[in-house]
């Protein structure tokens, strides 16, 4: 949802801002390097490195 709205230019839209704010508690726990791929309005998880909470 968020990637599609950002791709369409709705970065400051209420729905986009609300969705990003909902992710804040989760992102507080993330450390290390998270890689994503961007393609045609989609954000896809690629890899994770150097994280103490890493799941193998």
mmCIF file as gemmi writes it, N, C-alpha and C atoms, coordinates in Angstrom:
data_model
loop_
_atom_site.group_PDB
_atom_site.id
_atom_site.type_symbol
_atom_site.label_atom_id
_atom_site.label_alt_id
_atom_site.label_comp_id
_atom_site.label_asym_id
_atom_site.label_entity_id
_atom_site.label_seq_id
_atom_site.pdbx_PDB_ins_code
_atom_site.Cartn_x
_atom_site.Cartn_y
_atom_site.Cartn_z
_atom_site.occupancy
_atom_site.B_iso_or_equiv
_atom_site.pdbx_formal_charge
_atom_site.auth_seq_id
_atom_site.auth_asym_id
_atom_site.pdbx_PDB_model_num
ATOM 1 N N . UNK Axp A 1 ? 0.816 -1.185 0 1 0 ? 1 A 1
ATOM 2 C CA . UNK Axp A 1 ? 0 0 0 1 0 ? 1 A 1
ATOM 3 C C . UNK Axp A 1 ? 0.865 1.256 0 1 0 ? 1 A 1
ATOM 4 N N . UNK Axp A 2 ? 1.808 1.33 0.915 1 0 ? 2 A 1
ATOM 5 C CA . UNK Axp A 2 ? 2.629 2.532 1.036 1 0 ? 2 A 1
ATOM 6 C C . UNK Axp A 2 ? 3.459 2.749 -0.218 1 0 ? 2 A 1
ATOM 7 N N . UNK Axp A 3 ? 4.068 1.693 -0.731 1 0 ? 3 A 1
ATOM 8 C CA . UNK Axp A 3 ? 4.913 1.862 -1.917 1 0 ? 3 A 1
ATOM 9 C C . UNK Axp A 3 ? 4.101 2.36 -3.106 1 0 ? 3 A 1
ATOM 10 N N . UNK Axp A 4 ? 2.886 1.865 -3.262 1 0 ? 4 A 1
ATOM 11 C CA . UNK Axp A 4 ? 2.033 2.299 -4.375 1 0 ? 4 A 1
ATOM 12 C C . UNK Axp A 4 ? 1.654 3.771 -4.222 1 0 ? 4 A 1
ATOM 13 N N . UNK Axp A 5 ? 1.323 4.186 -3.009 1 0 ? 5 A 1
ATOM 14 C CA . UNK Axp A 5 ? 0.956 5.582 -2.79 1 0 ? 5 A 1
ATOM 15 C C . UNK Axp A 5 ? 2.148 6.515 -3.017 1 0 ? 5 A 1
ATOM 16 N N . UNK Axp A 6 ? 3.318 6.112 -2.563 1 0 ? 6 A 1
ATOM 17 C CA . UNK Axp A 6 ? 4.51 6.93 -2.776 1 0 ? 6 A 1
ATOM 18 C C . UNK Axp A 6 ? 4.821 7.01 -4.264 1 0 ? 6 A 1
ATOM 19 N N . UNK Axp A 7 ? 4.719 5.885 -4.962 1 0 ? 7 A 1
ATOM 20 C CA . UNK Axp A 7 ? 4.963 5.848 -6.405 1 0 ? 7 A 1
ATOM 21 C C . UNK Axp A 7 ? 4.015 6.786 -7.144 1 0 ? 7 A 1
ATOM 22 N N . UNK Axp A 8 ? 2.769 6.878 -6.681 1 0 ? 8 A 1
ATOM 23 C CA . UNK Axp A 8 ? 1.776 7.73 -7.326 1 0 ? 8 A 1
ATOM 24 C C . UNK Axp A 8 ? 1.845 9.185 -6.854 1 0 ? 8 A 1
ATOM 25 N N . UNK Axp A 9 ? 2.787 9.5 -5.966 1 0 ? 9 A 1
ATOM 26 C CA . UNK Axp A 9 ? 2.985 10.879 -5.54 1 0 ? 9 A 1
ATOM 27 C C . UNK Axp A 9 ? 2.205 11.288 -4.306 1 0 ? 9 A 1
ATOM 28 N N . UNK Axp A 10 ? 1.649 10.325 -3.584 1 0 ? 10 A 1
ATOM 29 C CA . UNK Axp A 10 ? 0.863 10.639 -2.391 1 0 ? 10 A 1
ATOM 30 C C . UNK Axp A 10 ? 1.687 10.502 -1.111 1 0 ? 10 A 1
ATOM 31 N N . UNK Axp A 11 ? 2.91 11.016 -1.131 1 0 ? 11 A 1
ATOM 32 C CA . UNK Axp A 11 ? 3.817 10.898 0.011 1 0 ? 11 A 1
ATOM 33 C C . UNK Axp A 11 ? 3.24 11.529 1.271 1 0 ? 11 A 1
ATOM 34 N N . UNK Axp A 12 ? 2.596 12.694 1.15 1 0 ? 12 A 1
ATOM 35 C CA . UNK Axp A 12 ? 2.072 13.402 2.313 1 0 ? 12 A 1
ATOM 36 C C . UNK Axp A 12 ? 0.576 13.148 2.534 1 0 ? 12 A 1
ATOM 37 N N . UNK Axp A 13 ? -0.009 12.2 1.833 1 0 ? 13 A 1
ATOM 38 C CA . UNK Axp A 13 ? -1.414 11.839 1.99 1 0 ? 13 A 1
ATOM 39 C C . UNK Axp A 13 ? -1.649 11.284 3.397 1 0 ? 13 A 1
ATOM 40 N N . UNK Axp A 14 ? -2.825 11.515 3.945 1 0 ? 14 A 1
ATOM 41 C CA . UNK Axp A 14 ? -3.142 11.056 5.296 1 0 ? 14 A 1
ATOM 42 C C . UNK Axp A 14 ? -2.968 9.545 5.456 1 0 ? 14 A 1
ATOM 43 N N . UNK Axp A 15 ? -3.395 8.776 4.473 1 0 ? 15 A 1
ATOM 44 C CA . UNK Axp A 15 ? -3.267 7.315 4.558 1 0 ? 15 A 1
ATOM 45 C C . UNK Axp A 15 ? -1.8 6.886 4.561 1 0 ? 15 A 1
ATOM 46 N N . UNK Axp A 16 ? -0.976 7.528 3.741 1 0 ? 16 A 1
ATOM 47 C CA . UNK Axp A 16 ? 0.448 7.198 3.696 1 0 ? 16 A 1
ATOM 48 C C . UNK Axp A 16 ? 1.122 7.544 5.013 1 0 ? 16 A 1
ATOM 49 N N . UNK Axp A 17 ? 0.866 8.74 5.508 1 0 ? 17 A 1
ATOM 50 C CA . UNK Axp A 17 ? 1.464 9.179 6.774 1 0 ? 17 A 1
ATOM 51 C C . UNK Axp A 17 ? 1.02 8.263 7.914 1 0 ? 17 A 1
ATOM 52 N N . UNK Axp A 18 ? -0.239 7.882 7.93 1 0 ? 18 A 1
ATOM 53 C CA . UNK Axp A 18 ? -0.749 6.98 8.974 1 0 ? 18 A 1
ATOM 54 C C . UNK Axp A 18 ? -0.071 5.615 8.909 1 0 ? 18 A 1
ATOM 55 N N . UNK Axp A 19 ? 0.091 5.08 7.707 1 0 ? 19 A 1
ATOM 56 C CA . UNK Axp A 19 ? 0.745 3.777 7.547 1 0 ? 19 A 1
ATOM 57 C C . UNK Axp A 19 ? 2.205 3.843 7.985 1 0 ? 19 A 1
ATOM 58 N N . UNK Axp A 20 ? 2.901 4.91 7.631 1 0 ? 20 A 1
ATOM 59 C CA . UNK Axp A 20 ? 4.301 5.059 8.038 1 0 ? 20 A 1
ATOM 60 C C . UNK Axp A 20 ? 4.416 5.218 9.549 1 0 ? 20 A 1
ATOM 61 N N . UNK Axp A 21 ? 3.496 5.959 10.156 1 0 ? 21 A 1
ATOM 62 C CA . UNK Axp A 21 ? 3.506 6.12 11.614 1 0 ? 21 A 1
ATOM 63 C C . UNK Axp A 21 ? 3.213 4.805 12.325 1 0 ? 21 A 1
ATOM 64 N N . UNK Axp A 22 ? 2.404 3.959 11.727 1 0 ? 22 A 1
ATOM 65 C CA . UNK Axp A 22 ? 2.109 2.657 12.321 1 0 ? 22 A 1
ATOM 66 C C . UNK Axp A 22 ? 3.349 1.763 12.348 1 0 ? 22 A 1
ATOM 67 N N . UNK Axp A 23 ? 4.286 2 11.441 1 0 ? 23 A 1
ATOM 68 C CA . UNK Axp A 23 ? 5.511 1.198 11.379 1 0 ? 23 A 1
ATOM 69 C C . UNK Axp A 23 ? 6.592 1.67 12.347 1 0 ? 23 A 1
ATOM 70 N N . UNK Axp A 24 ? 6.448 2.866 12.918 1 0 ? 24 A 1
ATOM 71 C CA . UNK Axp A 24 ? 7.495 3.418 13.786 1 0 ? 24 A 1
ATOM 72 C C . UNK Axp A 24 ? 7.891 2.51 14.949 1 0 ? 24 A 1
ATOM 73 N N . UNK Axp A 25 ? 6.943 1.919 15.702 1 0 ? 25 A 1
ATOM 74 C CA . UNK Axp A 25 ? 7.367 1.04 16.804 1 0 ? 25 A 1
ATOM 75 C C . UNK Axp A 25 ? 8.201 -0.154 16.327 1 0 ? 25 A 1
ATOM 76 N N . UNK Axp A 26 ? 7.9 -0.662 15.161 1 0 ? 26 A 1
ATOM 77 C CA . UNK Axp A 26 ? 8.651 -1.791 14.612 1 0 ? 26 A 1
ATOM 78 C C . UNK Axp A 26 ? 10.043 -1.344 14.19 1 0 ? 26 A 1
ATOM 79 N N . UNK Axp A 27 ? 10.13 -0.194 13.529 1 0 ? 27 A 1
ATOM 80 C CA . UNK Axp A 27 ? 11.423 0.273 13.039 1 0 ? 27 A 1
ATOM 81 C C . UNK Axp A 27 ? 12.355 0.683 14.173 1 0 ? 27 A 1
ATOM 82 N N . UNK Axp A 28 ? 11.818 0.948 15.356 1 0 ? 28 A 1
ATOM 83 C CA . UNK Axp A 28 ? 12.659 1.263 16.511 1 0 ? 28 A 1
ATOM 84 C C . UNK Axp A 28 ? 13.522 0.055 16.895 1 0 ? 28 A 1
ATOM 85 N N . UNK Axp A 29 ? 13.053 -1.138 16.588 1 0 ? 29 A 1
ATOM 86 C CA . UNK Axp A 29 ? 13.755 -2.369 16.962 1 0 ? 29 A 1
ATOM 87 C C . UNK Axp A 29 ? 14.789 -2.81 15.937 1 0 ? 29 A 1
ATOM 88 N N . UNK Axp A 30 ? 14.758 -2.228 14.761 1 0 ? 30 A 1
ATOM 89 C CA . UNK Axp A 30 ? 15.626 -2.673 13.676 1 0 ? 30 A 1
ATOM 90 C C . UNK Axp A 30 ? 16.976 -1.97 13.748 1 0 ? 30 A 1
ATOM 91 N N . UNK Axp A 31 ? 18.033 -2.762 13.741 1 0 ? 31 A 1
ATOM 92 C CA . UNK Axp A 31 ? 19.387 -2.226 13.64 1 0 ? 31 A 1
ATOM 93 C C . UNK Axp A 31 ? 20.119 -3.039 12.584 1 0 ? 31 A 1
ATOM 94 N N . UNK Axp A 32 ? 21.184 -2.494 12.068 1 0 ? 32 A 1
ATOM 95 C CA . UNK Axp A 32 ? 21.941 -3.201 11.048 1 0 ? 32 A 1
ATOM 96 C C . UNK Axp A 32 ? 21.638 -2.659 9.672 1 0 ? 32 A 1
ATOM 97 N N . UNK Axp A 33 ? 21.843 -3.493 8.678 1 0 ? 33 A 1
ATOM 98 C CA . UNK Axp A 33 ? 21.66 -3.089 7.289 1 0 ? 33 A 1
ATOM 99 C C . UNK Axp A 33 ? 20.522 -3.897 6.677 1 0 ? 33 A 1
ATOM 100 N N . UNK Axp A 34 ? 19.492 -3.198 6.227 1 0 ? 34 A 1
ATOM 101 C CA . UNK Axp A 34 ? 18.347 -3.817 5.568 1 0 ? 34 A 1
ATOM 102 C C . UNK Axp A 34 ? 18.366 -3.36 4.118 1 0 ? 34 A 1
ATOM 103 N N . UNK Axp A 35 ? 18.4 -4.29 3.187 1 0 ? 35 A 1
ATOM 104 C CA . UNK Axp A 35 ? 18.401 -3.951 1.764 1 0 ? 35 A 1
ATOM 105 C C . UNK Axp A 35 ? 17.048 -4.287 1.153 1 0 ? 35 A 1
ATOM 106 N N . UNK Axp A 36 ? 16.566 -3.374 0.319 1 0 ? 36 A 1
ATOM 107 C CA . UNK Axp A 36 ? 15.307 -3.596 -0.383 1 0 ? 36 A 1
ATOM 108 C C . UNK Axp A 36 ? 15.522 -3.365 -1.869 1 0 ? 36 A 1
ATOM 109 N N . UNK Axp A 37 ? 14.624 -3.91 -2.667 1 0 ? 37 A 1
ATOM 110 C CA . UNK Axp A 37 ? 14.651 -3.689 -4.11 1 0 ? 37 A 1
ATOM 111 C C . UNK Axp A 37 ? 13.434 -2.855 -4.477 1 0 ? 37 A 1
ATOM 112 N N . UNK Axp A 38 ? 13.631 -1.895 -5.361 1 0 ? 38 A 1
ATOM 113 C CA . UNK Axp A 38 ? 12.54 -1.059 -5.842 1 0 ? 38 A 1
ATOM 114 C C . UNK Axp A 38 ? 12.325 -1.353 -7.316 1 0 ? 38 A 1
ATOM 115 N N . UNK Axp A 39 ? 11.086 -1.658 -7.694 1 0 ? 39 A 1
ATOM 116 C CA . UNK Axp A 39 ? 10.792 -1.95 -9.091 1 0 ? 39 A 1
ATOM 117 C C . UNK Axp A 39 ? 9.327 -1.663 -9.375 1 0 ? 39 A 1
ATOM 118 N N . UNK Axp A 40 ? 9.088 -0.748 -10.27 1 0 ? 40 A 1
ATOM 119 C CA . UNK Axp A 40 ? 7.732 -0.398 -10.713 1 0 ? 40 A 1
ATOM 120 C C . UNK Axp A 40 ? 6.769 -0.165 -9.555 1 0 ? 40 A 1
ATOM 121 N N . UNK Axp A 41 ? 7.182 0.648 -8.607 1 0 ? 41 A 1
ATOM 122 C CA . UNK Axp A 41 ? 6.301 0.997 -7.499 1 0 ? 41 A 1
ATOM 123 C C . UNK Axp A 41 ? 6.215 -0.022 -6.388 1 0 ? 41 A 1
ATOM 124 N N . UNK Axp A 42 ? 7.025 -1.063 -6.451 1 0 ? 42 A 1
ATOM 125 C CA . UNK Axp A 42 ? 7.011 -2.089 -5.411 1 0 ? 42 A 1
ATOM 126 C C . UNK Axp A 42 ? 8.305 -2.032 -4.616 1 0 ? 42 A 1
ATOM 127 N N . UNK Axp A 43 ? 8.193 -2.236 -3.326 1 0 ? 43 A 1
ATOM 128 C CA . UNK Axp A 43 ? 9.356 -2.337 -2.458 1 0 ? 43 A 1
ATOM 129 C C . UNK Axp A 43 ? 9.414 -3.78 -1.983 1 0 ? 43 A 1
ATOM 130 N N . UNK Axp A 44 ? 10.514 -4.464 -2.276 1 0 ? 44 A 1
ATOM 131 C CA . UNK Axp A 44 ? 10.66 -5.864 -1.889 1 0 ? 44 A 1
ATOM 132 C C . UNK Axp A 44 ? 11.873 -6.034 -0.987 1 0 ? 44 A 1
ATOM 133 N N . UNK Axp A 45 ? 11.732 -6.835 0.054 1 0 ? 45 A 1
ATOM 134 C CA . UNK Axp A 45 ? 12.835 -7.163 0.941 1 0 ? 45 A 1
ATOM 135 C C . UNK Axp A 45 ? 13.892 -7.927 0.16 1 0 ? 45 A 1
ATOM 136 N N . UNK Axp A 46 ? 15.166 -7.568 0.363 1 0 ? 46 A 1
ATOM 137 C CA . UNK Axp A 46 ? 16.263 -8.242 -0.321 1 0 ? 46 A 1
ATOM 138 C C . UNK Axp A 46 ? 17.138 -9.01 0.666 1 0 ? 46 A 1
ATOM 139 N N . UNK Axp A 47 ? 17.706 -8.299 1.649 1 0 ? 47 A 1
ATOM 140 C CA . UNK Axp A 47 ? 18.588 -8.982 2.597 1 0 ? 47 A 1
ATOM 141 C C . UNK Axp A 47 ? 18.702 -8.192 3.895 1 0 ? 47 A 1
ATOM 142 N N . UNK Axp A 48 ? 19.263 -8.863 4.904 1 0 ? 48 A 1
ATOM 143 C CA . UNK Axp A 48 ? 19.506 -8.237 6.198 1 0 ? 48 A 1
ATOM 144 C C . UNK Axp A 48 ? 20.904 -8.656 6.655 1 0 ? 48 A 1
ATOM 145 N N . UNK Axp A 49 ? 21.666 -7.699 7.191 1 0 ? 49 A 1
ATOM 146 C CA . UNK Axp A 49 ? 23.041 -7.979 7.624 1 0 ? 49 A 1
ATOM 147 C C . UNK Axp A 49 ? 23.337 -7.258 8.935 1 0 ? 49 A 1
ATOM 148 N N . UNK Axp A 50 ? 24.243 -7.826 9.713 1 0 ? 50 A 1
ATOM 149 C CA . UNK Axp A 50 ? 24.764 -7.213 10.934 1 0 ? 50 A 1
ATOM 150 C C . UNK Axp A 50 ? 23.677 -6.831 11.93 1 0 ? 50 A 1
ATOM 151 N N . UNK Axp A 51 ? 22.779 -7.748 12.195 1 0 ? 51 A 1
ATOM 152 C CA . UNK Axp A 51 ? 21.713 -7.476 13.157 1 0 ? 51 A 1
ATOM 153 C C . UNK Axp A 51 ? 21.806 -8.451 14.319 1 0 ? 51 A 1
ATOM 154 N N . UNK Axp A 52 ? 21.738 -7.95 15.548 1 0 ? 52 A 1
ATOM 155 C CA . UNK Axp A 52 ? 21.819 -8.845 16.701 1 0 ? 52 A 1
ATOM 156 C C . UNK Axp A 52 ? 20.594 -9.753 16.832 1 0 ? 52 A 1
ATOM 157 N N . UNK Axp A 53 ? 19.471 -9.358 16.281 1 0 ? 53 A 1
ATOM 158 C CA . UNK Axp A 53 ? 18.235 -10.141 16.372 1 0 ? 53 A 1
ATOM 159 C C . UNK Axp A 53 ? 17.973 -10.94 15.103 1 0 ? 53 A 1
ATOM 160 N N . UNK Axp A 54 ? 19.003 -11.189 14.321 1 0 ? 54 A 1
ATOM 161 C CA . UNK Axp A 54 ? 18.856 -11.845 13.021 1 0 ? 54 A 1
ATOM 162 C C . UNK Axp A 54 ? 18.285 -13.254 13.144 1 0 ? 54 A 1
ATOM 163 N N . UNK Axp A 55 ? 17.336 -13.549 12.267 1 0 ? 55 A 1
ATOM 164 C CA . UNK Axp A 55 ? 16.753 -14.889 12.191 1 0 ? 55 A 1
ATOM 165 C C . UNK Axp A 55 ? 17.402 -15.598 11.009 1 0 ? 55 A 1
ATOM 166 N N . UNK Axp A 56 ? 18.018 -16.726 11.256 1 0 ? 56 A 1
ATOM 167 C CA . UNK Axp A 56 ? 18.706 -17.449 10.18 1 0 ? 56 A 1
ATOM 168 C C . UNK Axp A 56 ? 17.771 -18.346 9.422 1 0 ? 56 A 1
